[in-house]
Amino acid sequence: MFEEENIVGKLSSKIGDLLTNFENLKIENEKLRQEVVTLKAQNVAKDAQINKLEEEIVKKDIEADDILGKIEEVLRK
């Protein structure tokens, strides 16, 4: 009988440990979910910034080509 109580006590302790670990993992999982959401938002913002910069580069390239064309035109005269 004492041995059965000992086994039940051990099982109860192990179940308690499992529940504690489960709760800790749930908390950690939620933190990681929030981090993923934050990183996705940052990624979207960076993508938008990159697209804007790429558009600016294209505009600057066009401006540079126009200026170069004008310079070449002046030099031909």
PDB file with SEQRES, HELIX, SHEET and CRYST1 records, atoms N, CA, C and O in Angstrom:
SEQRES   1 A   77  MET PHE GLU GLU GLU ASN ILE VAL GLY LYS LEU SER SER          
SEQRES   2 A   77  LYS ILE GLY ASP LEU LEU THR ASN PHE GLU ASN LEU LYS          
SEQRES   3 A   77  ILE GLU ASN GLU LYS LEU ARG GLN GLU VAL VAL THR LEU          
SEQRES   4 A   77  LYS ALA GLN ASN VAL ALA LYS ASP ALA GLN ILE ASN LYS          
SEQRES   5 A   77  LEU GLU GLU GLU ILE VAL LYS LYS ASP ILE GLU ALA ASP          
SEQRES   6 A   77  ASP ILE LEU GLY LYS ILE GLU GLU VAL LEU ARG LYS              
HELIX    1 AA1 PHE A    2  ARG A   76  1                                  75    
CRYST1    1.000    1.000    1.000  90.00  90.00  90.00 P 1           1          
ATOM      1  N   MET A   1       0.819  -1.183   0.000  1.00  0.00           N  
ATOM      2  CA  MET A   1       0.000   0.000   0.000  1.00  0.00           C  
ATOM      3  C   MET A   1       0.869   1.255   0.000  1.00  0.00           C  
ATOM      4  O   MET A   1       0.580   2.216  -0.714  1.00  0.00           O  
ATOM      5  N   PHE A   2       1.928   1.246   0.796  1.00  0.00           N  
ATOM      6  CA  PHE A   2       2.834   2.398   0.846  1.00  0.00           C  
ATOM      7  C   PHE A   2       3.481   2.629  -0.512  1.00  0.00           C  
ATOM      8  O   PHE A   2       3.686   3.765  -0.938  1.00  0.00           O  
ATOM      9  N   GLU A   3       3.803   1.503  -1.195  1.00  0.00           N  
ATOM     10  CA  GLU A   3       4.433   1.597  -2.506  1.00  0.00           C  
ATOM     11  C   GLU A   3       3.469   2.224  -3.516  1.00  0.00           C  
ATOM     12  O   GLU A   3       3.889   3.022  -4.354  1.00  0.00           O  
ATOM     13  N   GLU A   4       2.202   1.876  -3.446  1.00  0.00           N  
ATOM     14  CA  GLU A   4       1.197   2.451  -4.346  1.00  0.00           C  
ATOM     15  C   GLU A   4       1.065   3.952  -4.109  1.00  0.00           C  
ATOM     16  O   GLU A   4       0.964   4.732  -5.056  1.00  0.00           O  
ATOM     17  N   GLU A   5       1.066   4.347  -2.843  1.00  0.00           N  
ATOM     18  CA  GLU A   5       0.982   5.777  -2.516  1.00  0.00           C  
ATOM     19  C   GLU A   5       2.213   6.506  -3.038  1.00  0.00           C  
ATOM     20  O   GLU A   5       2.126   7.632  -3.528  1.00  0.00           O  
ATOM     21  N   ASN A   6       3.352   5.848  -2.924  1.00  0.00           N  
ATOM     22  CA  ASN A   6       4.596   6.429  -3.426  1.00  0.00           C  
ATOM     23  C   ASN A   6       4.520   6.617  -4.942  1.00  0.00           C  
ATOM     24  O   ASN A   6       4.930   7.655  -5.462  1.00  0.00           O  
ATOM     25  N   ILE A   7       3.995   5.614  -5.649  1.00  0.00           N  
ATOM     26  CA  ILE A   7       3.855   5.689  -7.103  1.00  0.00           C  
ATOM     27  C   ILE A   7       2.873   6.795  -7.473  1.00  0.00           C  
ATOM     28  O   ILE A   7       3.131   7.579  -8.386  1.00  0.00           O  
ATOM     29  N   VAL A   8       1.754   6.857  -6.766  1.00  0.00           N  
ATOM     30  CA  VAL A   8       0.752   7.894  -7.035  1.00  0.00           C  
ATOM     31  C   VAL A   8       1.354   9.282  -6.758  1.00  0.00           C  
ATOM     32  O   VAL A   8       1.104  10.231  -7.502  1.00  0.00           O  
ATOM     33  N   GLY A   9       2.125   9.388  -5.713  1.00  0.00           N  
ATOM     34  CA  GLY A   9       2.790  10.658  -5.400  1.00  0.00           C  
ATOM     35  C   GLY A   9       3.767  11.067  -6.487  1.00  0.00           C  
ATOM     36  O   GLY A   9       3.826  12.234  -6.876  1.00  0.00           O  
ATOM     37  N   LYS A  10       4.531  10.101  -6.972  1.00  0.00           N  
ATOM     38  CA  LYS A  10       5.486  10.388  -8.047  1.00  0.00           C  
ATOM     39  C   LYS A  10       4.749  10.799  -9.320  1.00  0.00           C  
ATOM     40  O   LYS A  10       5.133  11.762  -9.983  1.00  0.00           O  
ATOM     41  N   LEU A  11       3.687  10.062  -9.655  1.00  0.00           N  
ATOM     42  CA  LEU A  11       2.907  10.396 -10.848  1.00  0.00           C  
ATOM     43  C   LEU A  11       2.291  11.796 -10.722  1.00  0.00           C  
ATOM     44  O   LEU A  11       2.293  12.584 -11.667  1.00  0.00           O  
ATOM     45  N   SER A  12       1.782  12.067  -9.561  1.00  0.00           N  
ATOM     46  CA  SER A  12       1.187  13.384  -9.313  1.00  0.00           C  
ATOM     47  C   SER A  12       2.232  14.478  -9.461  1.00  0.00           C  
ATOM     48  O   SER A  12       1.959  15.532 -10.036  1.00  0.00           O  
ATOM     49  N   SER A  13       3.417  14.229  -8.948  1.00  0.00           N  
ATOM     50  CA  SER A  13       4.516  15.196  -9.072  1.00  0.00           C  
ATOM     51  C   SER A  13       4.907  15.389 -10.530  1.00  0.00           C  
ATOM     52  O   SER A  13       5.114  16.516 -10.980  1.00  0.00           O  
ATOM     53  N   LYS A  14       5.009  14.285 -11.268  1.00  0.00           N  
ATOM     54  CA  LYS A  14       5.376  14.360 -12.690  1.00  0.00           C  
ATOM     55  C   LYS A  14       4.300  15.118 -13.479  1.00  0.00           C  
ATOM     56  O   LYS A  14       4.618  15.924 -14.354  1.00  0.00           O  
ATOM     57  N   ILE A  15       3.044  14.858 -13.167  1.00  0.00           N  
ATOM     58  CA  ILE A  15       1.955  15.563 -13.848  1.00  0.00           C  
ATOM     59  C   ILE A  15       2.031  17.052 -13.527  1.00  0.00           C  
ATOM     60  O   ILE A  15       1.825  17.887 -14.408  1.00  0.00           O  
ATOM     61  N   GLY A  16       2.318  17.383 -12.298  1.00  0.00           N  
ATOM     62  CA  GLY A  16       2.488  18.788 -11.911  1.00  0.00           C  
ATOM     63  C   GLY A  16       3.623  19.439 -12.684  1.00  0.00           C  
ATOM     64  O   GLY A  16       3.505  20.571 -13.153  1.00  0.00           O  
ATOM     65  N   ASP A  17       4.731  18.705 -12.810  1.00  0.00           N  
ATOM     66  CA  ASP A  17       5.875  19.217 -13.584  1.00  0.00           C  
ATOM     67  C   ASP A  17       5.488  19.429 -15.048  1.00  0.00           C  
ATOM     68  O   ASP A  17       5.841  20.438 -15.659  1.00  0.00           O  
ATOM     69  N   LEU A  18       4.754  18.457 -15.598  1.00  0.00           N  
ATOM     70  CA  LEU A  18       4.315  18.571 -16.992  1.00  0.00           C  
ATOM     71  C   LEU A  18       3.405  19.788 -17.186  1.00  0.00           C  
ATOM     72  O   LEU A  18       3.538  20.517 -18.168  1.00  0.00           O  
ATOM     73  N   LEU A  19       2.499  19.997 -16.261  1.00  0.00           N  
ATOM     74  CA  LEU A  19       1.597  21.145 -16.356  1.00  0.00           C  
ATOM     75  C   LEU A  19       2.363  22.461 -16.243  1.00  0.00           C  
ATOM     76  O   LEU A  19       2.066  23.425 -16.948  1.00  0.00           O  
ATOM     77  N   THR A  20       3.335  22.489 -15.363  1.00  0.00           N  
ATOM     78  CA  THR A  20       4.165  23.694 -15.226  1.00  0.00           C  
ATOM     79  C   THR A  20       4.935  23.955 -16.507  1.00  0.00           C  
ATOM     80  O   THR A  20       4.979  25.088 -16.988  1.00  0.00           O  
ATOM     81  N   ASN A  21       5.543  22.916 -17.062  1.00  0.00           N  
ATOM     82  CA  ASN A  21       6.275  23.054 -18.331  1.00  0.00           C  
ATOM     83  C   ASN A  21       5.346  23.481 -19.452  1.00  0.00           C  
ATOM     84  O   ASN A  21       5.707  24.314 -20.283  1.00  0.00           O  
ATOM     85  N   PHE A  22       4.150  22.909 -19.475  1.00  0.00           N  
ATOM     86  CA  PHE A  22       3.171  23.255 -20.500  1.00  0.00           C  
ATOM     87  C   PHE A  22       2.814  24.739 -20.427  1.00  0.00           C  
ATOM     88  O   PHE A  22       2.779  25.425 -21.448  1.00  0.00           O  
ATOM     89  N   GLU A  23       2.555  25.222 -19.238  1.00  0.00           N  
ATOM     90  CA  GLU A  23       2.213  26.645 -19.065  1.00  0.00           C  
ATOM     91  C   GLU A  23       3.385  27.548 -19.466  1.00  0.00           C  
ATOM     92  O   GLU A  23       3.191  28.582 -20.104  1.00  0.00           O  
ATOM     93  N   ASN A  24       4.592  27.149 -19.088  1.00  0.00           N  
ATOM     94  CA  ASN A  24       5.780  27.921 -19.474  1.00  0.00           C  
ATOM     95  C   ASN A  24       5.947  27.953 -20.993  1.00  0.00           C  
ATOM     96  O   ASN A  24       6.295  28.985 -21.566  1.00  0.00           O  
ATOM     97  N   LEU A  25       5.700  26.825 -21.630  1.00  0.00           N  
ATOM     98  CA  LEU A  25       5.822  26.760 -23.087  1.00  0.00           C  
ATOM     99  C   LEU A  25       4.727  27.576 -23.774  1.00  0.00           C  
ATOM    100  O   LEU A  25       4.964  28.182 -24.819  1.00  0.00           O  
ATOM    101  N   LYS A  26       3.537  27.592 -23.191  1.00  0.00           N  
ATOM    102  CA  LYS A  26       2.467  28.424 -23.751  1.00  0.00           C  
ATOM    103  C   LYS A  26       2.850  29.904 -23.699  1.00  0.00           C  
ATOM    104  O   LYS A  26       2.616  30.647 -24.652  1.00  0.00           O  
ATOM    105  N   ILE A  27       3.433  30.319 -22.589  1.00  0.00           N  
ATOM    106  CA  ILE A  27       3.869  31.716 -22.441  1.00  0.00           C  
ATOM    107  C   ILE A  27       4.968  32.034 -23.445  1.00  0.00           C  
ATOM    108  O   ILE A  27       4.932  33.069 -24.111  1.00  0.00           O  
ATOM    109  N   GLU A  28       5.940  31.142 -23.550  1.00  0.00           N  
ATOM    110  CA  GLU A  28       7.037  31.347 -24.498  1.00  0.00           C  
ATOM    111  C   GLU A  28       6.517  31.367 -25.935  1.00  0.00           C  
ATOM    112  O   GLU A  28       6.969  32.171 -26.750  1.00  0.00           O  
ATOM    113  N   ASN A  29       5.578  30.491 -26.239  1.00  0.00           N  
ATOM    114  CA  ASN A  29       4.982  30.440 -27.569  1.00  0.00           C  
ATOM    115  C   ASN A  29       4.279  31.758 -27.896  1.00  0.00           C  
ATOM    116  O   ASN A  29       4.407  32.271 -29.007  1.00  0.00           O  
ATOM    117  N   GLU A  30       3.547  32.299 -26.945  1.00  0.00           N  
ATOM    118  CA  GLU A  30       2.856  33.570 -27.172  1.00  0.00           C  
ATOM    119  C   GLU A  30       3.856  34.703 -27.401  1.00  0.00           C  
ATOM    120  O   GLU A  30       3.640  35.559 -28.258  1.00  0.00           O  
ATOM    121  N   LYS A  31       4.935  34.708 -26.646  1.00  0.00           N  
ATOM    122  CA  LYS A  31       5.977  35.717 -26.851  1.00  0.00           C  
ATOM    123  C   LYS A  31       6.565  35.596 -28.256  1.00  0.00           C  
ATOM    124  O   LYS A  31       6.789  36.600 -28.932  1.00  0.00           O  
ATOM    125  N   LEU A  32       6.809  34.365 -28.685  1.00  0.00           N  
ATOM    126  CA  LEU A  32       7.363  34.144 -30.017  1.00  0.00           C  
ATOM    127  C   LEU A  32       6.371  34.556 -31.108  1.00  0.00           C  
ATOM    128  O   LEU A  32       6.771  35.094 -32.141  1.00  0.00           O  
ATOM    129  N   ARG A  33       5.092  34.305 -30.883  1.00  0.00           N  
ATOM    130  CA  ARG A  33       4.067  34.746 -31.842  1.00  0.00           C  
ATOM    131  C   ARG A  33       4.081  36.264 -31.969  1.00  0.00           C  
ATOM    132  O   ARG A  33       4.024  36.807 -33.072  1.00  0.00           O  
ATOM    133  N   GLN A  34       4.157  36.935 -30.841  1.00  0.00           N  
ATOM    134  CA  GLN A  34       4.192  38.399 -30.862  1.00  0.00           C  
ATOM    135  C   GLN A  34       5.445  38.899 -31.571  1.00  0.00           C  
ATOM    136  O   GLN A  34       5.394  39.881 -32.312  1.00  0.00           O  
ATOM    137  N   GLU A  35       6.549  38.234 -31.346  1.00  0.00           N  
ATOM    138  CA  GLU A  35       7.793  38.614 -32.012  1.00  0.00           C  
ATOM    139  C   GLU A  35       7.680  38.425 -33.523  1.00  0.00           C  
ATOM    140  O   GLU A  35       8.162  39.251 -34.299  1.00  0.00           O  
ATOM    141  N   VAL A  36       7.041  37.330 -33.932  1.00  0.00           N  
ATOM    142  CA  VAL A  36       6.845  37.079 -35.361  1.00  0.00           C  
ATOM    143  C   VAL A  36       5.982  38.187 -35.978  1.00  0.00           C  
ATOM    144  O   VAL A  36       6.283  38.683 -37.064  1.00  0.00           O  
ATOM    145  N   VAL A  37       4.921  38.564 -35.285  1.00  0.00           N  
ATOM    146  CA  VAL A  37       4.048  39.632 -35.782  1.00  0.00           C  
ATOM    147  C   VAL A  37       4.834  40.935 -35.915  1.00  0.00           C  
ATOM    148  O   VAL A  37       4.708  41.639 -36.916  1.00  0.00           O  
ATOM    149  N   THR A  38       5.633  41.250 -34.919  1.00  0.00           N  
ATOM    150  CA  THR A  38       6.447  42.467 -34.951  1.00  0.00           C  
ATOM    151  C   THR A  38       7.444  42.421 -36.107  1.00  0.00           C  
ATOM    152  O   THR A  38       7.605  43.400 -36.837  1.00  0.00           O  
ATOM    153  N   LEU A  39       8.107  41.286 -36.268  1.00  0.00           N  
ATOM    154  CA  LEU A  39       9.096  41.158 -37.340  1.00  0.00           C  
ATOM    155  C   LEU A  39       8.446  41.221 -38.718  1.00  0.00           C  
ATOM    156  O   LEU A  39       9.023  41.783 -39.650  1.00  0.00           O  
ATOM    157  N   LYS A  40       7.256  40.650 -38.854  1.00  0.00           N  
ATOM    158  CA  LYS A  40       6.547  40.733 -40.133  1.00  0.00           C  
ATOM    159  C   LYS A  40       6.196  42.183 -40.452  1.00  0.00           C  
ATOM    160  O   LYS A  40       6.338  42.625 -41.592  1.00  0.00           O  
ATOM    161  N   ALA A  41       5.742  42.916 -39.449  1.00  0.00           N  
ATOM    162  CA  ALA A  41       5.413  44.331 -39.656  1.00  0.00           C  
ATOM    163  C   ALA A  41       6.661  45.121 -40.038  1.00  0.00           C  
ATOM    164  O   ALA A  41       6.609  45.974 -40.924  1.00  0.00           O  
ATOM    165  N   GLN A  42       7.777  44.840 -39.376  1.00  0.00           N  
ATOM    166  CA  GLN A  42       9.030  45.516 -39.714  1.00  0.00           C  
ATOM    167  C   GLN A  42       9.456  45.158 -41.135  1.00  0.00           C  
ATOM    168  O   GLN A  42       9.972  46.005 -41.864  1.00  0.00           O  
ATOM    169  N   ASN A  43       9.241  43.916 -41.522  1.00  0.00           N  
ATOM    170  CA  ASN A  43       9.598  43.468 -42.859  1.00  0.00           C  
ATOM    171  C   ASN A  43       8.778  44.207 -43.915  1.00  0.00           C  
ATOM    172  O   ASN A  43       9.311  44.624 -44.944  1.00  0.00           O  
ATOM    173  N   VAL A  44       7.490  44.364 -43.658  1.00  0.00           N  
ATOM    174  CA  VAL A  44       6.623  45.094 -44.584  1.00  0.00           C  
ATOM    175  C   VAL A  44       7.091  46.541 -44.699  1.00  0.00           C  
ATOM    176  O   VAL A  44       7.152  47.091 -45.799  1.00  0.00           O  
ATOM    177  N   ALA A  45       7.419  47.154 -43.569  1.00  0.00           N  
ATOM    178  CA  ALA A  45       7.889  48.542 -43.577  1.00  0.00           C  
ATOM    179  C   ALA A  45       9.199  48.666 -44.347  1.00  0.00           C  
ATOM    180  O   ALA A  45       9.383  49.609 -45.116  1.00  0.00           O  
ATOM    181  N   LYS A  46      10.095  47.730 -44.145  1.00  0.00           N  
ATOM    182  CA  LYS A  46      11.379  47.768 -44.855  1.00  0.00           C  
ATOM    183  C   LYS A  46      11.181  47.544 -46.350  1.00  0.00           C  
ATOM    184  O   LYS A  46      11.844  48.185 -47.166  1.00  0.00           O  
ATOM    185  N   ASP A  47      10.269  46.636 -46.714  1.00  0.00           N  
ATOM    186  CA  ASP A  47       9.968  46.415 -48.132  1.00  0.00           C  
ATOM    187  C   ASP A  47       9.441  47.695 -48.780  1.00  0.00           C  
ATOM    188  O   ASP A  47       9.821  48.038 -49.899  1.00  0.00           O  
ATOM    189  N   ALA A  48       8.564  48.392 -48.064  1.00  0.00           N  
ATOM    190  CA  ALA A  48       8.024  49.650 -48.584  1.00  0.00           C  
ATOM    191  C   ALA A  48       9.143  50.680 -48.744  1.00  0.00           C  
ATOM    192  O   ALA A  48       9.192  51.412 -49.733  1.00  0.00           O  
ATOM    193  N   GLN A  49      10.031  50.725 -47.765  1.00  0.00           N  
ATOM    194  CA  GLN A  49      11.159  51.661 -47.830  1.00  0.00           C  
ATOM    195  C   GLN A  49      12.078  51.307 -49.000  1.00  0.00           C  
ATOM    196  O   GLN A  49      12.542  52.196 -49.714  1.00  0.00           O  
ATOM    197  N   ILE A  50      12.337  50.045 -49.194  1.00  0.00           N  
ATOM    198  CA  ILE A  50      13.188  49.604 -50.307  1.00  0.00           C  
ATOM    199  C   ILE A  50      12.544  49.973 -51.643  1.00  0.00           C  
ATOM    200  O   ILE A  50      13.218  50.470 -52.546  1.00  0.00           O  
ATOM    201  N   ASN A  51      11.242  49.729 -51.766  1.00  0.00           N  
ATOM    202  CA  ASN A  51      10.549  50.079 -53.003  1.00  0.00           C  
ATOM    203  C   ASN A  51      10.629  51.578 -53.283  1.00  0.00           C  
ATOM    204  O   ASN A  51      10.844  51.992 -54.422  1.00  0.00           O  
ATOM    205  N   LYS A  52      10.456  52.385 -52.242  1.00  0.00           N  
ATOM    206  CA  LYS A  52      10.538  53.838 -52.394  1.00  0.00           C  
ATOM    207  C   LYS A  52      11.934  54.242 -52.858  1.00  0.00           C  
ATOM    208  O   LYS A  52      12.080  55.071 -53.756  1.00  0.00           O  
ATOM    209  N   LEU A  53      12.957  53.653 -52.242  1.00  0.00           N  
ATOM    210  CA  LEU A  53      14.332  53.969 -52.615  1.00  0.00           C  
ATOM    211  C   LEU A  53      14.642  53.520 -54.044  1.00  0.00           C  
ATOM    212  O   LEU A  53      15.353  54.208 -54.777  1.00  0.00           O  
ATOM    213  N   GLU A  54      14.110  52.370 -54.432  1.00  0.00           N  
ATOM    214  CA  GLU A  54      14.316  51.910 -55.805  1.00  0.00           C  
ATOM    215  C   GLU A  54      13.668  52.872 -56.803  1.00  0.00           C  
ATOM    216  O   GLU A  54      14.238  53.159 -57.856  1.00  0.00           O  
ATOM    217  N   GLU A  55      12.476  53.367 -56.467  1.00  0.00           N  
ATOM    218  CA  GLU A  55      11.806  54.337 -57.333  1.00  0.00           C  
ATOM    219  C   GLU A  55      12.625  55.626 -57.428  1.00  0.00           C  
ATOM    220  O   GLU A  55      12.755  56.215 -58.501  1.00  0.00           O  
ATOM    221  N   GLU A  56      13.169  56.051 -56.300  1.00  0.00           N  
ATOM    222  CA  GLU A  56      14.004  57.256 -56.295  1.00  0.00           C  
ATOM    223  C   GLU A  56      15.250  57.062 -57.154  1.00  0.00           C  
ATOM    224  O   GLU A  56      15.670  57.979 -57.858  1.00  0.00           O  
ATOM    225  N   ILE A  57      15.833  55.885 -57.096  1.00  0.00           N  
ATOM    226  CA  ILE A  57      17.018  55.592 -57.910  1.00  0.00           C  
ATOM    227  C   ILE A  57      16.663  55.671 -59.392  1.00  0.00           C  
ATOM    228  O   ILE A  57      17.416  56.237 -60.184  1.00  0.00           O  
ATOM    229  N   VAL A  58      15.524  55.106 -59.763  1.00  0.00           N  
ATOM    230  CA  VAL A  58      15.093  55.147 -61.161  1.00  0.00           C  
ATOM    231  C   VAL A  58      14.919  56.605 -61.597  1.00  0.00           C  
ATOM    232  O   VAL A  58      15.362  56.987 -62.681  1.00  0.00           O  
ATOM    233  N   LYS A  59      14.276  57.414 -60.756  1.00  0.00           N  
ATOM    234  CA  LYS A  59      14.084  58.835 -61.077  1.00  0.00           C  
ATOM    235  C   LYS A  59      15.430  59.545 -61.225  1.00  0.00           C  
ATOM    236  O   LYS A  59      15.625  60.340 -62.145  1.00  0.00           O  
ATOM    237  N   LYS A  60      16.344  59.253 -60.320  1.00  0.00           N  
ATOM    238  CA  LYS A  60      17.673  59.890 -60.382  1.00  0.00           C  
ATOM    239  C   LYS A  60      18.426  59.448 -61.631  1.00  0.00           C  
ATOM    240  O   LYS A  60      19.121  60.248 -62.258  1.00  0.00           O  
ATOM    241  N   ASP A  61      18.289  58.174 -61.993  1.00  0.00           N  
ATOM    242  CA  ASP A  61      18.929  57.690 -63.224  1.00  0.00           C  
ATOM    243  C   ASP A  61      18.375  58.423 -64.443  1.00  0.00           C  
ATOM    244  O   ASP A  61      19.123  58.806 -65.342  1.00  0.00           O  
ATOM    245  N   ILE A  62      17.062  58.611 -64.463  1.00  0.00           N  
ATOM    246  CA  ILE A  62      16.441  59.332 -65.581  1.00  0.00           C  
ATOM    247  C   ILE A  62      16.943  60.775 -65.612  1.00  0.00           C  
ATOM    248  O   ILE A  62      17.273  61.301 -66.675  1.00  0.00           O  
ATOM    249  N   GLU A  63      16.997  61.412 -64.439  1.00  0.00           N  
ATOM    250  CA  GLU A  63      17.506  62.785 -64.366  1.00  0.00           C  
ATOM    251  C   GLU A  63      18.958  62.858 -64.828  1.00  0.00           C  
ATOM    252  O   GLU A  63      19.339  63.775 -65.555  1.00  0.00           O  
ATOM    253  N   ALA A  64      19.762  61.893 -64.407  1.00  0.00           N  
ATOM    254  CA  ALA A  64      21.177  61.873 -64.790  1.00  0.00           C  
ATOM    255  C   ALA A  64      21.305  61.686 -66.305  1.00  0.00           C  
ATOM    256  O   ALA A  64      22.134  62.333 -66.945  1.00  0.00           O  
ATOM    257  N   ASP A  65      20.489  60.809 -66.867  1.00  0.00           N  
ATOM    258  CA  ASP A  65      20.518  60.617 -68.323  1.00  0.00           C  
ATOM    259  C   ASP A  65      20.110  61.884 -69.058  1.00  0.00           C  
ATOM    260  O   ASP A  65      20.696  62.224 -70.086  1.00  0.00           O  
ATOM    261  N   ASP A  66      19.104  62.585 -68.534  1.00  0.00           N  
ATOM    262  CA  ASP A  66      18.676  63.848 -69.153  1.00  0.00           C  
ATOM    263  C   ASP A  66      19.796  64.887 -69.097  1.00  0.00           C  
ATOM    264  O   ASP A  66      20.069  65.574 -70.082  1.00  0.00           O  
ATOM    265  N   ILE A  67      20.432  64.992 -67.949  1.00  0.00           N  
ATOM    266  CA  ILE A  67      21.522  65.957 -67.792  1.00  0.00           C  
ATOM    267  C   ILE A  67      22.684  65.591 -68.720  1.00  0.00           C  
ATOM    268  O   ILE A  67      23.264  66.462 -69.370  1.00  0.00           O  
ATOM    269  N   LEU A  68      23.017  64.307 -68.778  1.00  0.00           N  
ATOM    270  CA  LEU A  68      24.092  63.851 -69.653  1.00  0.00           C  
ATOM    271  C   LEU A  68      23.755  64.170 -71.112  1.00  0.00           C  
ATOM    272  O   LEU A  68      24.628  64.591 -71.872  1.00  0.00           O  
ATOM    273  N   GLY A  69      22.515  63.974 -71.498  1.00  0.00           N  
ATOM    274  CA  GLY A  69      22.086  64.286 -72.848  1.00  0.00           C  
ATOM    275  C   GLY A  69      22.239  65.768 -73.152  1.00  0.00           C  
ATOM    276  O   GLY A  69      22.674  66.141 -74.242  1.00  0.00           O  
ATOM    277  N   LYS A  70      21.882  66.613 -72.190  1.00  0.00           N  
ATOM    278  CA  LYS A  70      22.030  68.050 -72.385  1.00  0.00           C  
ATOM    279  C   LYS A  70      23.492  68.453 -72.488  1.00  0.00           C  
ATOM    280  O   LYS A  70      23.855  69.304 -73.300  1.00  0.00           O  
ATOM    281  N   ILE A  71      24.331  67.836 -71.659  1.00  0.00           N  
ATOM    282  CA  ILE A  71      25.758  68.127 -71.712  1.00  0.00           C  
ATOM    283  C   ILE A  71      26.332  67.726 -73.068  1.00  0.00           C  
ATOM    284  O   ILE A  71      27.089  68.481 -73.679  1.00  0.00           O  
ATOM    285  N   GLU A  72      25.969  66.540 -73.530  1.00  0.00           N  
ATOM    286  CA  GLU A  72      26.447  66.079 -74.834  1.00  0.00           C  
ATOM    287  C   GLU A  72      25.956  67.001 -75.948  1.00  0.00           C  
ATOM    288  O   GLU A  72      26.680  67.255 -76.911  1.00  0.00           O  
ATOM    289  N   GLU A  73      24.751  67.493 -75.821  1.00  0.00           N  
ATOM    290  CA  GLU A  73      24.208  68.410 -76.823  1.00  0.00           C  
ATOM    291  C   GLU A  73      24.991  69.714 -76.858  1.00  0.00           C  
ATOM    292  O   GLU A  73      25.287  70.244 -77.929  1.00  0.00           O  
ATOM    293  N   VAL A  74      25.325  70.228 -75.669  1.00  0.00           N  
ATOM    294  CA  VAL A  74      26.107  71.470 -75.587  1.00  0.00           C  
ATOM    295  C   VAL A  74      27.505  71.244 -76.160  1.00  0.00           C  
ATOM    296  O   VAL A  74      28.028  72.104 -76.868  1.00  0.00           O  
ATOM    297  N   LEU A  75      28.101  70.116 -75.866  1.00  0.00           N  
ATOM    298  CA  LEU A  75      29.453  69.842 -76.350  1.00  0.00           C  
ATOM    299  C   LEU A  75      29.496  69.684 -77.876  1.00  0.00           C  
ATOM    300  O   LEU A  75      30.521  69.955 -78.501  1.00  0.00           O  
ATOM    301  N   ARG A  76      28.405  69.255 -78.458  1.00  0.00           N  
ATOM    302  CA  ARG A  76      28.359  69.100 -79.917  1.00  0.00           C  
ATOM    303  C   ARG A  76      28.296  70.447 -80.629  1.00  0.00           C  
ATOM    304  O   ARG A  76      28.653  70.532 -81.804  1.00  0.00           O  
ATOM    305  N   LYS A  77      27.867  71.464 -79.967  1.00  0.00           N  
ATOM    306  CA  LYS A  77      27.714  72.783 -80.605  1.00  0.00           C  
ATOM    307  C   LYS A  77      29.009  73.497 -80.746  1.00  0.00           C  
ATOM    308  O   LYS A  77      29.045  74.614 -81.262  1.00  0.00           O  
TER     309      LYS A  77                                                      
END                                                                             
